[in-house]
Amino acid sequence: MYSNMVFACQRDSYLQEFHTKAISCESAKIKLLINGKNEIFDGYNVVLEDTILFPEGGGQPDDRGTISNVQVLRITRNKDSAVHFVTQSVPLNEEIPLKLDWVRRFDHMQQHSGQHLLSAVAENKFKLKTTSWNLGELISYVEIDAPVVEFPVLKELEEIVNDKIRAAIPVTVKTYEKGSEELEKAHSRGLPDDHSGLIRIISIEGVDENMCCGTHVKNLSELQAIKIVSLEKGKKNKCNLYFLVGNRILSYMQKCIEKERIFTCFLKCGSDQHVELLEKMSKSLKTTQKNELNLIRDLALLEAQKVKQIQPKPKFYSIHRKEGNSDFMSIITNEVKDEDILLFITVGDEKGAGQVTISGKAEIVKTLGPKVGEILDGKGVAKGNRYLGKVNNLSQRSKAEQMIKDEISMNNEI
C-alpha cells in the first residue's frame, strides 16, 4: 500500500505500465463534459494499492489510461487516496495491469515544469510573482501580480528561460517531513487541509525549489523550448501571461503554417504580402459598408415617402427588405410619424432569422407584438407605440401579416 500521499506516478513520472491490486471498488456516478454537453456515466470508483495515474492537483489535470484494459475517465484525490472512475468493475486483491496515456502525461510534464521555470525566472529576475496558474488543453497561463509587463521584459524573460533549457539543468524531486528546515527555502502557497505525510519539493538546480504534487521532467532539456504567446489583463490589477512549452509549440507552429498556406492560396500572394493586402481589403470593406449603409438609409427614406404619399392614407402598411437593418426600420417609422398608420416592417432572410418592428397606436401594438413574435418564433418588447423584436422564422411572415389584418379588421380598424 502506498503511503504519505506519494504515488508511483510521483516517485517516477516516466512509468507507463504498472501492476497493482484494487483495495476497493464501489458503484458511482460521474458527470463529464462530452462535446460541450454534460453527460452522466454509471460506473465504479476504484482505489488501488498504488497508481501510475496522476489524480488532478497542484494546477495539473488528471491523467488518462486503463485499468485491466478498461478506460479510466476521471482520477481525483480523496485525502490519501487516488480515486479512479471506470465503467466496469475491477476485481479486488488480484494483480491487475495499469497503462498510462503517455502522450497526455508527457505534455502535462512539459507544461508543468515549464511553468515552474517561467515563474521562477519571472520572480527572481524581474520581481514578477506568480499568484496562480492554469494548465489548459491548448495553452497555459500564469497569473502575474502586476497590471502589465512591458514587451522588452517579456522578450528577455523568454530568452533567459530558453537559455536555461539549452543548459540542460537537472530537475529533481525531494521529499521532506512536515516542519523540516529545508521546506523553509521552498516556494509554497500552503498545503491542503487534509495533507498528511511527506512533502514533495521540485528542484530546478540553481533556479528554484517549489512545493508541488505534480509530475515533472528530469531535465530542462526535455522542455525543448518555451514560447510566450500573449499577455492579457487579468483580475484585481493582475495580468495573465500565456505560454506554450515543447510539443505544444510544434503543434501551434503547424497550425500557423497551415493558416499561412490557406491565406497564400486565398490572397494569391506571398506570405510577406499578407498584412499589406489584408489592410487594403479591410479599408475597402469599410468603404463598402459605409456606402451600403448610406444606400439603406436612402432606401428607407424613399419607403417612408412612398407611404406618406398614398391617398387615401392607408391604415396598414407592410414592408420587408432582406438587406435592411434596425436603422432601416427606425428611419421609416420616424419619418412616417403617424400612429393612424399601422406599420409592419421586417428585415432579414425571408426563410430564416431577422428583425421586426410594429408601430402604430400603443394599445394595438401592445396586443399584436407578442402574437407576431410567437408566429415568427421570436421575442420582443413593446415600448409606447412601437414593438421591436428578433425572430427566427421569417418564412411565416405572410401568416403574421394576415393575423394582423384579421385582428384589426375585427376591431374595425381597417
Secondary structure, DSSP 8 states (H G I E B T S, - for coil): ---TT--HHHH-TT--EEEE-EEEEEEEEEEEEETTEEEEEEEEEEEESS-SS--SBTTB----EEETTEEEEEEEEETTEEEEEESS---BTS-EEEEE-HHHHHHHHHHHHHHHHHHHHHHHHH---EEEEE--SS-EEEEESSS---HHHHHHHHHHHHHHHHTT-BEEEEEE-TT-GGGGGSB-S---TT--S-EEEEEETTTEEEE--S---SBGGGG--EEEEEEEE-STT-EEEEEEETHHHHHHHHHHHHHHHHHHHHHTS-GGGHHHHHHHHHHHHHHHHHHHHHHHHHHHHHHHHHHHH-SS--SEEEEEETT--HHHHHHHHHHH--TTSEEEEEEE-TTS-EEEEEES-HHHHHHHHHHHHHHTTEEEEEETTEEEEEES-GGGHHHHHHHHHHHHHHTT--
